[in-house]
Structures are given as C-alpha cells and as structure tokens.
Amino acid sequence: MRLIFMGTPDFAVPTLLELVARGHDVAAVYTRAAKPAGRGMDVQPSPVEREARAHKLAVLTPATLKSADAEAEFRAHRAEAAIVVAYGLLLPKPILDAVSLGCFNLHASLLPRWRGAAPINRAIMAGDGESGVTVMKMNEGLDTGDMAMAERIAIGADMTAGELHDALARIGADVMLRALGALDRGSLAFTPQPASGVTHAAKISKHETRIDWSKPWKQVHDHMRGLSPFPGAWFELGGARVKVLRSTGGDGSGAPGTALDDKLTIACGEGVVRLVDVQRAGKQPMRAEEFLRGTPVGRGMQIA
C-alpha cells in the first residue's frame, strides 16, 4: 500500500521499520522538527527522522497541519492511508479526509482507558494489571476513533514504564501490520469505543515527580516504576536529588521516609519499599549497593 507515516519518538520506530520491511510504499514520513537535547543542547532529529533518513525516505517536519498549504502537500503524496504513532500534532479534518482509506493510529493503551499523552506512565502509576495497544481509525477527537484491533499484555508487579514501553512498541508494530493487511483485503472491521471506562492520561508534570513516602508502599512503588526511566521519581538526600529507577516491596515498618536498614529499604505510610536501582543527578544509573558505597544510608536515617 502507498502510505504516509507520522510519528516522532522511539515508540514509533518499530512500526515504521516493519512497514518498510514488509514492502509498503512509504511516500513520506511526517515527524516533529529537530530540537535541542542532551547536555550540550545540540539540535537532535527525532528517532523517527533518523530512521527515515537512514532508509532514504522523504521527511517533512511541519509546525502545523492546519494550513491550506499543509493540506495540499499532504494530498500530493497520493497515499491510500496514513499510519500515525505518537506523532505529537493533532490531525485536522481536512488532513483526516485527504487519504482515501483514512488515518490509523496506534495508541499505547486499551481504549477507552488512558486516552491522551501519557498512557504508559499512567497505567503503571494507577497500578493497572494489564495494558495493551489499540489500532483505531482517527477522527477529530483525542483518541476517540473507532477501534479496529487491540492486543493485551500483563503488567508485571515490578515492571517499569520503560519496559512496558518497549514491549508495547514491539507488539504494536505487529498489530498495525495485521490491521493494514486486513484493510488491504477489505476485511478490517471497526467497533465504536464504549462510553464507559474512559480515563485521560494527562502529560506528566514536574510537580508530581517527587516521592511522597507518606503514601502506602504500593502507591509509592507504582509511582516510582511508572516514572522510570523518564522523567524519574525522586527524593532528596543531603541536598541532592536521587531518582529511583527500580524498586520492589520490602519487609518491616517505620516512620515514612525512614531507612530501615543499610540497603535502602524505606518505610512508607503503610509498608515499605526497597530501592533497587537509583541515579544521582548528573550521574549514571547504578545499583543500590554501588550507590551506598559512595553515599551511606544507615538505619534510622530520614530521606525526603
């Protein structure tokens, strides 16, 4: 099929690569424009742009799709369908109508749960036991289109957002390719999203990343793993921020934020968590044992 691909982050890359590998004619790749990133704030192209250029695909980075020129350029690709994976811009109706078969989005949740910007993080932070991906035919709403295919995956008790992200990216590429095959055969069926069970996955804000040890251990654990590896849930020790990248349940009890041993077992409002992997500001991730060699945290020490 002749397609337009629209995506930006790492999550979208497996789907783009599968489209190319399966011989689809990718007429153009739309992605967000390169922007400064990293310590040196050098201008970095998106992961999708890097892969698209490596495969000699045409890359476009419009700031908006709402102009007549953007619509005309989109139509000029003469694509049958558009595949959208974490693109970052809303598609206005003229763009949605510019391809004969429609625009199809791969969303990282089991819709209608977790519509919006941060479905992977929010699912883990809420303590969900499963997640998945949904292929939907897009309309003008935010993740409100009719569903075509979905695939479920269990969320492990200690699984991080990064691990779920990678699993869903792989599964999603396969589901999208199966959906495209059915679309090409004229057998892809659609189901409206139910009105019940709708939740919104708001973008993660900085003010919600600090760890609140007064909450029950499961909520603290889900908060930390739901923000790992980025942006990272953090606590303060000796005036410096420390991110928690991996945690698990522990044994014991104590005042919230109190170390119960010399192995980073920390009391919560109810129960305890054991910190497994951490990262000092400006440093590389490390195991708790390595961190403690440089920063001893003994029994009874309070962390904020």
N, C-alpha and C positions, 0 to 999 in steps of 0.2 A: 504494500500500500504506500501511497505517497503521503507523507506525514510532516507536520510541524511538531517539533519537540520544544517544550517550555519548562525549564527547571533551573535551579540555582545551586543548592548545597550538595554535599556528599550523598545525601539520601537519594537524590535523583539520578546519580551516575549509573548505578546498576541497570536501571530501566533503559537509559539511553544506550548503553553498551549492548544490551540484549536486542534492542531494535536494529542496531547496526549489524550485529552478528547474524540475525535472522533474515537479513537481506531487504529490510524495509527501506524505501527511498526517503531518507530524511532530508526534505527540501531546505529546511532552515532550523536553526536552534536559537531560541529566544532565552536570554538569561539576564540577570541583573548586572549592571555595569561594574567593572573593576573598582575596588575601593581600597583605601589604606588599611593595612592589617599587620599584626606582629609587632615586635619590639621596635623595629626601625620604621614602622608605619609606611612601608613600601606599598605601592599600589599593586594589589593582587587580583588576578582574574578569579572568577568563581570556579569551583571544581568542575561544574558542567562546561564552562567555557574552555578550560584546559583540555578536557577530554574531546570536546567537539573539534577544537583546532587540531588536536593530535590525529583525528580521523578525517581531516580536510573538509569539515562541514562548514557551511556558511553560518556565521554567528551574528546575531543582532542584539543590541542592548538598549532598547528604547526606554526613556524615562517614564513614558506613559503610553497607553494604548487607546486613549480617548479621542485622539485627533483623527480628522479625515485622512490625513497622510498615512497615519499608522494603519488605519483600516485598509487603505488602498494597497499598501505594501504587503500586508498580511494576505489579502486576496490574491496578489500577484504570484504567490508561491504555488497556486493551483493545487493545494493539498486537499485530500479527501477528509482528513481528520486531524485534530491536534491532540497531543498527549501532554498533560500538564502534571508535573510532580514538584511540589514545593517551589513554585516559581517566584512568588513574592509580590505579584501585582494582580489585582482583580481584573477579570476579563469583562469588558462592557458588552452589551448585547450585539452591537454590530460585529464585534470580533467573534462572539459565540456563533453568530449566524453566517460567518464568512467561509466556513468549510461545510461541505455537503452532508457529511455524516455526523458532524458535531465535535465537541471538545470533551475529552475524557480525562478525569482527574483521578490520580492515585492518592488516597488520603490515608494517613497512618493511624487510623482508629476504626473501630466497629461502629460506623454511623448508625443512628444519630448521636451516639455518645462521643464527646470530645470533638465537636466542630471547632475550627479555629486554628490558632497559630502554634500551640504547643501541646499537641495531643499525646505525644510520647511521655513527656515530663509529667503532665497532669494525671495520666493513667497511673503511673507509679506513685506519685505523691498522694493520690487518693487511695492507694492500697488495692487497686483492681487486681483480680486474679488472672485476668486474660486481656489481651489486646488483639490487634489484627490490622488488616488493610482492607480498604473498600475501593472498588472502581466505580465511579459514578459518572453519569452524563451531566455536564455542568449546566447550570442555569445562572441567573443573575444574583442569586443569594450566596451567602457564605456557607459553602459545603452543604447545600440543601438539595442538590440534584438527585434524580432517580438513580437507584443503585443497580449495578449490573452483576458484579461478582464481589465476594469477600472471602477472606481466609483468616482463620483464628490461630492464635498462638498463646500458650500459657506463659504467665509472668512468674518466674521463679521467685522464691522468698527473698533472695539477696540480689536479684538481677538489677543492674543499673540501667539508667536511661540510655547510656551509650551502647550497652549490649542489646537492649531491645531495639534501638535504632538500627543497628547493623543487621539484626535478624529480620526486621520488617522490610528493610531495603532489599534484601535478597528475595524474600517471599513476594514482595510487591512487584518486582520485575517479572517474575514468573506469572503472577496473576494478570498483570497488564497484557503480557503477550498472549495468554489464553483468551482474554477478553477481545483482543484485536483479531485473533483467529476466528472467533465466533462472529464478530462484527463483519469480517470479510465474507463469511459464509451466509450472512443474513439471519443468523440464529441467536444473536445476542438479545436477551430479554431484560426488561427493566422493571424494578419494583419501587414505588414511592417510599420515601423514608417515613417511618411511623411518627405520629405526632408526640407520642410519649417517649420518655427516656432521653430527651435532648439535654445535653450539657455543653458548656462552652469552655474551650481550652484557651484561656487568656494568655497572652505573652507573659513570660516570666519577667518580673520586675526586680530591681536590685534590693528593694526593701524587704523582700520575702526570702532572701537567701541566708540570713543569719539564723543559726540553730537556736531553737528555744528548748532548753533542757527541761523546762517545767512540764512539757507535754509527755504523755505516755510514750514508752520506748518505741512502740510500733510506729507511731506517728513521726517520731524523730528519725527512725530508721528509714521510713518511706520518703521523708523529706530529703534526707541526705542522698539516697540512691536515685531519687527522682531528679536530682540536680547534678548528677555525676555523669560525665566529667565536666560539663559546662552548663551553667556558669559556676557551679560548685557551691554547696552549702558550707558555711564556715563558722568557726568560733575564734575567739581571741585569747592568745596566751602570751603573756609578757609584752603586751602592746602590739603584737604582730598577728596577722590573720593566718589561720591554718584551715585549708579546705579539707573536707572529708570526702574521699573518692570511693571508699568501700567500707561497709560496716556489717555487723551481724548482731544477733541477740546475745546477751550475756546473762550471768547469774549474779544475784545479790540485790542490795537495796541501799539507799542512802539519800542524802540531800541532793536535789537536782544540780547537775554540773560538777559533782564531786567525783574525783578519781577514786576507785575502789581498790586499786592495786597499782603495780608499776608497769602495766601492759595496756594502758589506755582503755580500761573498762570504766565507763562513765555512767553515773546514776542519772535517771530521768525522773519525771514526776511520778511515774509508775514503771517499775522495772529498770533495766539497764541496757546499754548498747556497748559493744566492743568495736573500737575503731581499728580497721584492718589496713587501709591504705590512706595516706594523707599527703598533703602538699603545702609546704610553706610558700608564702608569697614570693614570687620570683625564682623559685627553685623547682627541681624536677619532682614528680611523684615518687613516693617511697613507702616501703612497708613500715608499719608501726614500730617494729623493732629497730629499724635503721633510724627513724625519727627520734626515738627515745635515747639513742646513743649520744645524740647531739643536744637534745632538749629533754632532760629527765623530768618525768611527771610522776611523782610518788603518791602513795596512798594518802588520801585526805586533801590533796591539792584541789583548789577550786579553779575551774576554767569558765570563761564567759563566752 
